[in-house]
């Protein structure tokens, strides 16, 4: 029997007031947001542990380095954004650090992912573990700066991964890998990129509710068609509602 899906994941990456209601706890986008928040905190201005770069909220993706004038001796501004948030044509400012994720793979840890059923209502509970690769793409106009930004981010993940895993109910954060620094000549001028990669595992839980009346309605509508195959073709081509 089919079901309406209701997801829940207690204790994982809760939304704050004013954030998009489309980003639910434990979703890949929420986890990207978590690492954005963490990296911006790491690169925030801290006189006790100064860095050559500082993240400030007034820096925009469309800014260029030449438009940012800083007093002598102050750290340079660094762009920290989600990789999915910034168009390639807007990536003019460097140094920059972009956070993204790869393919999310649910792992079957029990038969059909099912963990229980409530017989009177036929509510069914499911559980899976999702594996998701994360990446930080560190861009700069010279090799050394790209390498140093990536090294700072890489060491931050390595040093804090157990803290983040416990605080946000993530199942696992693997040791990060600091990649090679390589040139990129696809744009107007040569830039340098260094990748930081690691993997995250987090819980997925959901519940299905019986929808037999809806299924019967769908079956009745299809049965009234003279040619079921033609009906499916028309539906796929958006010729009918």
Buried (B, 14 or more C-beta within 10 A) or exposed (E): EEBEEEEEBEEBBEBEEEEEEEBBBBBBBBBBBBBBEBBBEBBEEEEEEEBBBBBBEEBEBEBEBEEEEEEEEEBBBBBBBBBEEBEEEEBBBBBBBBBBBEEBEEEEEEEEBEBEEEEEEEBBBBBBBBBBBBBBBBBBEBEEBBBBBBBBBBBBBBEBBEEBBEEBBBEEBBEBBBBEBEEEEEEEEEBBBBBBBBBBBBBBBBBBBBBEEEEEEEEEEEEEBEEEEEBEEEEEEEEEE
